[in-house]
Amino acid sequence: IRKNGLDAYLFIRFLRVLVFIFGCFTIISWPILLAVNTVGIPDNAGRDRLSRLSWGNIPTNMQIRYVAHIIIAYILTFLVIWVIRRELVTFIKLRHQFLISRSHSKLAQSKTVLITHLPDSVQTEQDLLKMLTFVPGGISKVWIYRQTGELPDLFDERNDVCKQLEKAECQLLRDALKAKREEERARQDAERQTKKLAAKVAKERKSSEETTAAVGLIQADVEKNERNRVSLAFGKVVRPTHRLGWIPLRGERVDTITWCKEEIVRLTEQIDKARKDVKKDQSHGAAFVQCNLQLGANILSQVVVSDEPLRMYDKWPDVAPDDIVWRNIDDSGYETRARYVISWLAMIGLIIVWTFPVAFVGLLSNVSALCAKIHWLDWICRLSNLPQGIIQGILPPVFLAILFLILPWILRALAWYENIPRWSLISLSVYKRYYVFLVIHGFLVITLSSGLTASIPKILSNPGSVIEDLSTRLPDASTFFLTYTVTAGLTGAASALLQLVGLILYFVHRWLFGDTPRGAYQKTYVMPTADFGVILPRISLIATIAIAYSVIAPVINGLALLAAFLLWVAWKYLFTWVFDQPDAGETGGLYYPLALGNLFVGLYIEQICLAGLFFLATDSQGRRSSIPQGALMVVLLAITLASHVLFVHSFGPLTKHLPTVLSTKKIQDRWERKQRGDHQILPDLFDRERVSKLVRRKLKIETKPVDAAAIIAEEKRKEAEKMEEKEQKAKENAHDLEMLKAVVNSSFVNGTADTPPAEKTLEQAVSSSIDPNIGASGSVATTQPTSSNQQPTGSTPGEAVPKEHSYPPNPAPLSRQSTRGSNASKKGKSPAIADDTPAATLRPGLDSQTKDNSDDEDDDDIEDNAFNHPSTYKPTPIIWIPKDDLGLSVLLVEELTKAGVSASD
């Protein structure tokens, strides 16, 4: 959590949960179901060994064995439901403690709310502040998203031109250095010729004057070339050029460097002019509101502010500047809803279109049964076992992986079109869409197509038996998913550890394409990141398939356990040593409840399939023999559905928002700690403040003889006096505590109602004990800092303020520290929460973390333009030019500087 945040920790925890679930599945199902499916059953149908271990191996005269499958299905279902509830309870505690932890709550984003679809009457900051006077703690700062016109397009165009100029300058410098190396080789050849000439002249015994003159002429020519190396290097290089316009091989060819310099100067002038024309009183429909208290931001994100339909309805808390999708925050409420509907309709159409290639993969997995009836596929049946195994076992997963490789890019475009204003939430939407695609096409379509392929001969001869035959053939489709589970586990873990694609791309970009210094820095020194919206759906699909076939084909439980364990080891290593997740993309673990909820999908599919198999099962005389078993599966399905709905309604609000009770609990905990500290009897002889005073006193009177016993006796006497004063004040403040609780409760109800003068004095007395990040009430809504000379109520000037009780320091359990720029030892720190640490033990760590932080400063280094559009304040990017030994980069920097473009080598 300290290194990569709560998202990464919960991702690893989800893999560990899968290891636990499938470990229990394996221990429970293998000794019972494998024996039930195989013992005492002759192999008369010629089934392969994997098929003999599944449901379909039970003959019609032994259907009494289905009782074992029902009992195991009930046990496994209740186990999964219990695990999901336990993990949701743990997740809620982890998420809340992470959000109110000092490392997160001190950030400006924890108190910032994005409000979209502002009314037309709200055009300035003052207009919005008037509508938000109810916010507890008040408003610190407001950023209105202004009408910028063509300014964003000009800003993006200038950035693109700067990148093009940087590449052209690097290309010119690279070609110049290459030409210089060729010249250096020519100079070395000339020197060798000089030495050969000298040796030849000496050998022919010519006069020394002639030899010296000849050698001197050649050396003078070499030195002249050395002095002019810079000009010669650039003179032999062809400057980069490109064509204007969008059509390839058409348009005017221009010098890239000259054109880019002129374009940057022109665009900078237009941007400066457009920035001056931005109207300060014209809103673009969105605003960023930074509250003084985290509690205020949490309440603001939940209330209905405007009385107009869909105005100020969508509010997004915990917004980071780098996580904003600027093009998605200025649309109206109706347009946002329309784009949401269109986006999901487009996805439904994509699902339908995607059915055909995925169905082909399913047919390919059962091509041995298909070639027996289709004559032009006879050549496949004539192949040996090895080629047929490759076609049916290896090619389908490979083709399926290629199909789903390009799918996330399409889904990300649809999620962006949905008008989501945060990149992290776009990734969440990609996770939902990608998982739906994987379940439909990676599981259901392949299952149905495989069963249909195997049933084609009987369906052609007797079309009326299609349902019954499918019910017997569907368990045989598990062979494909057994292979897929093993392949996903082994290759997934190996590819995650190897990072082969990233390694190849690194060398390709680094050496073949001669990237710029900026790109080389990004590829060399910036740690990679993991996209949970693409990675997590694939793991969720493995869990869904394994749960769905856990009773029908119990062999898959052990394979899923192996896959989950390997993935857990691989990704735990990656998040500890390799990956570095950005702070802006942190969602606070919102992926985790989605991943847990998707486990219900596997239960639904399993129970529906078992119910259908029971209802369609017939005995040796052709009668329906398992109707009661099917009814029991329907009852189990209803229990599962009720549990799912209950969990969604119970934990959904706690996931989206912070409960206000966290604020009052924190105030009460701080007061109790203060009371315990007031009743401390024995002084702490090793208190840091006490030792510092003794050292300062020692330095002042070091020339005098020191009586240590007298000093200790005097200190004990003073400490005893202080203890008496603290006990007296504790009795006097007992009544104040009750009044404080009444003030807090009334402030939550009344909002910004005027507070009586007597209660204001009490608020000043307890203001130091209230965490400024959570806040106590709406009435304590001052933004002015408390004076350092202000004395608490009940104390006289010059009287020492009671000190809080000193507790043993515990590590901050949910604090996150940036690892950028740190060495390997810092990145190797273990997570603050051990995998086996229950959530209930985290509360003392949170108390110790926050008990002495009331005087800590918040994240005050936030820029004034942090939540303004980058085009309104960001300067022209500096062109990076690599420094060389010949001084060519100095000439290029001077050339760009004279043209008005900032550059550095």
Secondary structure, 3 states (H helix, E strand, C coil): CCCCHHHHHHHHHHHHHHHHHHHHHHHHHHHHHHHHHHCCCCCCCCCCHHHHCCHHHCCHHHHHHHHHHHHHHHHHHHHHHHHHHHHHHHHHHHHHHHHHCHHHHCCHHHHEEEEECCCCCCCCHHHHHHHCCCCCCCEEEEEEEECCCCHHHHHHHHHHHHHHHHHHHHHHHHHHHHHHHHHHHHHHHHHHHHHHHHHHHHHCCCCHHHHHHHHHHHHHHHHHHHHCHHHHHHHCCCCCEEECCCCCCCCCEEEHHHHHHHHHHHHHHHHHHHHHHCCCCCEEEEEEEEECCHHHHHHHCCCCCCCCCCCCCCEEECCCHHHECHHHCCCCHHHHHHHHHHHHHHHHHHHHHHHHHHHHHHHHHCHHHHCCCCHHHHHHHCCCHHHHHHHHHHHHHHHHHHHHHCHHHHHHHHHHHCCCCEHHHHHHHHHHHHHHHHHHHHHHHHHHHHHHHHCHHHHHHCHHHHHHHHHHHHHHHHHHHHHHHHHHHHHHHHHHHHCHHHHHHHHHHHHHCCCCHHHHHHHHHCCCCCCHHHHHHHHHHHHHHHHHCCCCCCHHHHHHHHHHHHHHHHHHHHHHHCCCCCCCCCCCCCHHHHHHHHHHHHHHHHHHHHHHHHHHCECCCCCECCHHHHHHHHHHHHHHHHHHHHHHHHHHHHHHCCCCHHHHHHHHHHHHHHHHHHCCCCCCCCCHHHHHHHHHHHHHCCCCCCCHHHHHHHHHHHHHHHHHHHHHHHHHCHHHHHHHHHHHHHHHHHCCCCCCHHHHHHHHHHHHHCCCCCCCCCCCCCCCCCCCCCCCCCCCCCCCCCCCCCCCCCCCCCCCCCCCCCCHHHHCCCCCCCCCCCHHHHHHHHHHHHCCCCCCCCCCCCCCCCCCCHHHCCCCCCEECCCCCCCHHHHHHHHHHHCCCCEEC
